[in-house]
Amino acid sequence: MTVRDRFTALGQWISLGSLVGVLCGGASALFLWLLERVTDFRNAHEAIVYTLPIAGLLIGAIYQRFGASIKGGSNFVIDTIHDEGPELPLRMAPMVLVGTVLTHLFGGSAGREGTAVQMGASLTDWVSHRLRVSRHVRRQLLAAGAAGGFGSVFGTPIAGAVFGLEFVVLGRVEYDALVPALVASLVGDLTTRALGIVHTRYPMVAHVPLAPLLFLKWLVFAAAVAAVTTVFIDLTAFLKRHGEARISRLPVRMFLGGLVVVGLWKLVGTSDYLGLGVPTIVRAFSDGNLASYTFALKLIFTAITLAAGFLGGEVTPLFFVGAALGNVLARALGIPLELGAGVGLAAVFAASANTPLALSIMAVELLGASALPHVVVVCVVAYLLTGNRSIYPAQRLLRGKGGALHGPAVALRDLRAAPPVPSPSTVKPPG
């Protein structure tokens, strides 16, 4: 490639990435503004939570009628990137937006990254088909759309760019989409901020040297993170699988899931576990008296909400779980409270989504450079210990976490059904 070709390609990526970023940033700004409004309304009128089952019935009926082709959510986006499937329906963006806002309005425990990624990808794919770009460019732009959505909704553009490259394949970072993903995430974040959105500010952690004893403590910390992550992924999958097997109609599943959430809400006697739970996340950085079971309750609320079919994402609830877990572990292991909460916040989602690089960078963007190297150690070890699990079962496994090639890429959801790939030492010669 000549110098001129390189500059031409760079100009193309900057132009397309900027367009994607503006679309993603605008969609995220609208989404975040609506989330703030409905959260404030729910907090002021908590009786509305009693109607969560009815809301589930209505949302489920709409999705069963009009959303069958987009029910895979973020997994549908991953499948499209890999399989070069048909154009993502443009209606995915408004439907997931409205569905997530209603989930939060009525008290479901869900997040926002799934919505941002799906809106970004569907809007980007609409642009890709209008511009008639090649299949290769379309694939890169879909990764950029995911990056732009993630980076703009959390105000972490560098982490967003890496997330868009890392979450598609377990064992490989998609560097061919690096420039458009970086541009889309940066422009998306700038667009969201320009539209008046102010992101949550977390405490900056103080510098703590990584001494040998602290390193050993982090290994114990990472093992606990991996265990909690495994419980969340397996519990959510179990509830979803058995719910779908026993109750075929989505509206009924969401109605019953809503009833369970309302029952738990009344049982625990607090609204802390509804919605995003950002106040408790911030509290975990400083409250030495935070109940030790706080992380477990949020995990249960979220698993039931998402398994029933309510919309949103896992990131912010998992930030809650991670920060609260980190608070408990920090007190038990003698680690500074704000550092333990911050590392836990990043590590639980890193292990859940198989994105240790993106979440290590995100911790730096949210908490400051002093989070390094602690957050990297815990994210990587927890990622390894979690095994071939993910909140995104459509992720393709290309290289095992031990480093060995797995063979042809296979979706994690199909891993158990796939025949094992024999190693060269076990293959017998013909005859």
C-alpha positions, 0 to 999 in steps of 0.5 A: 500500500502506497503512502497515498493509499494509506492516507486515503484509507485513513480519511475514509475511516475518519469520515465513516467513524465520525458519522457513526460516532455522531449517530451513536452519541446522539442516540446515547444522549437521548437514552441517558436523558430518558433514563435520568427522567424515568429514574427520578420519576420512579424514585418519587413514585415508588408505587409504580414498581407494583405495576412491573408485571403489567409492564412486562406483559405489555412489553412482552406482547409488543416484542413477541409481535414486532421484535422476533427478528431482533430478540437476540439483542447484543448476541444478534449483533455479534452473530451478524458481524461474524455471519455477514447476515442481513441488515440489522432492522432499523427498528431495533434502535427505537424498540430497544430504547423504549423497552429499556426505558420502560424496564427502568421506569417500572423498577427492573434491575437492568443496565444500559450497555446492551441498549447502547451497543444495539442502537449503535450497531443498528444505526450503523448498519443502516448507514452501511447499507445506504452507502453500499459499502463492502462486506468487509467495511460493513463488518468493521463499521458494526464493530465501530457502532458497538464501540461508539455506543459503549464509549458514549453511554459511559463516557469512556471513549478509549475503553469503548474503542477496545470493547468494540474490538474485544467483545466479538471473539474470545482470544483475538482483538479485531485490530482491522477495525481499530481506526473506525472504532476509535474515531466512533467512540471518541466522536460519540463521547464528544457528541454525548457531552456536547448535548449536555449529558454529565456522566457519574463521577467516581472517586479517584483511587490513591496510589498503592504500590503492588507489593508481593503480599498485596499481589497474593491478596489480589489473586484471592480477590480474583478467585472470588470475582470469578466465582461470583461471575460464574454464578451470575452467568450460570444462574441467568442462563439457567433461569432463561433456559428453564423459563423458555422451556416451561413458558413459551409465551414471552409476555407471560414469562415477563409478567411472572418475572415482574411478580418475582422482582416485586416480591423480592423488592417487598421482602428486602424492604428497599429500592436500592436493587431496582434500576441501575443502582448507581448511588449504591455503586458510589457508596461502595467506595466509602461505606465501611458498613455496607452489608456483606450480602449487597452484591448477592441481592443485586445479582439475584435481582438482575438475573431474574429481570434479564432472564424473564426478558426485560430489556437493558444490559448487564454492565451497570448492574455488574458494576454494582455487584463488583463494587459491592463485592470489592467493598466486602473483599477489601475489608476482609483482605485489608485492601484500601476500600476505594481501591477494592471497590474500583477493581471489583467494579471493573473485574466482574464485568471483565470476566463476564464479557471476556473483555479484560483489556477494555475494562482495565482501560475503563477503570483508568478512565473512571478511577485514574491511573493509580488503578494500575496495575491492580485492576489488570491483575484481577481482570486478567486472572478472573477472566482466566478462571471464569472459563468459557462462559460469557454474558454474550453466548454468541461470542466466538471461541478461537483461542482457548484461555490457556493459549491453545488454538481451538480450531474453527471458531465456534459460538460459546453457546454451541461449544458443548455441542461441538465435537472436540478438535483432536490435537496433532499428537492424537491423530493416527496416520492412515493405514 
